[in-house]
Amino acid sequence: MSDDALASYLSHWREADPQRATAWLFLRHDERIRFGALASLQDEWLKAVRDVREPQVAATKLGWWREEVQRAAHGEARHPLTRALFADACARAVPVACWMAPVDASLLALTAPPPTDFAGQFAAAKPLAAALAELETRVWFGVQADSARATAVIAILQLVTSLRALGATAGNGHSPLPMNLLARHGLTLDDLARDGEARRAAVRDQAVDLERELARAATMPGPLGLFRAVSLQHDLRALQRALRVDDPLAALRTPERGFGSLLKTWRAARIWRGYRFSEAQA
């Protein structure tokens, strides 16, 4: 596949979120290829879990990706994302098991039962988050750094993503809300596609738990890649806004723009580069 195919994947991933486009400005060309391709590849895996209604179809997609990662490790990549990644020395140095783990965890997530409460939902998200976190940490920092913080952040950010896409997620047969919230507010899966007081109250209750856990993860030690650090900042502020307004879902979906957002991203980029430099010198 051509460079145009890779550019199309990177552009599609980047333009899906204004925060990603801003973070892009602080990366060199080679970093955009490496880290952008990794983020886009992970997004392909996550979309199979989150957006495909039929588990058999999702399993088939993930099975193809599993084979593709194995082929790529032997120099036989076919997809533009894996071709770009495995042409990169830093990414190629990551053990094959780290590349396989997120796909295997995604396959397991397809058969996970609906969580009864937030604690169960958070716990269920962690195996896939842990696999993604270890892979990201190795690619972004080139070392086997502690990925516990990244695991917690990724797990919560995925729950925020599902909540933000509430109607679409429910339309695919998945509830971004645990069963106890549905019962508390008298909601069915079909009700999640329609605005109403009960749905707003349930979303606010979920936002309370997400904000608490994301704020806790923000104070943990450990490295984060630039994209995750920026998403953490943005989603934490979005959750805090959601708790103060009548329509919390609208607040979650409102992008942050302006000089303040750009300045926060610049600071996140400095922290990431500082950590990466210190690890390289260790």
Sequence and secondary structure as in RCSB ss.txt:
>XXXX:A:sequence
MSDDALASYLSHWREADPQRATAWLFLRHDERIRFGALASLQDEWLKAVRDVREPQVAATKLGWWREEVQRAAHG
EARHPLTRALFADACARAVPVACWMAPVDASLLALTAPPPTDFAGQFAAAKPLAAALAELETRVWFGVQADSARA
TAVIAILQLVTSLRALGATAGNGHSPLPMNLLARHGLTLDDLARDGEARRAAVRDQAVDLERELARAATMPGPLG
LFRAVSLQHDLRALQRALRVDDPLAALRTPERGFGSLLKTWRAARIWRGYRFSEAQA
>XXXX:A:secstr
  HHHHHHHHHHHHHT HHHHHHHTTS HHHHHHHHHHHHHHHHHHHHHHT S HHHHHHHHHHHHHHHHHHHTT
   SHHHHHHHTSHHHHTS HHHHHHHHHHHHHHTT    SSHHHHHHHHHHHHHHHHHHHHHHHHSS    HHH
HHHHHHHHHHHHHHTHHHHHHTT  SS HHHHHHTT  TGGGGS  HHHHHHHHHHHHHHHHHHHHHHTS S   
HHHHHHHHHHHHHHHHHTTSS HHHHHH    SHHHHHHHHHHHHHHHHHHHHHHH 
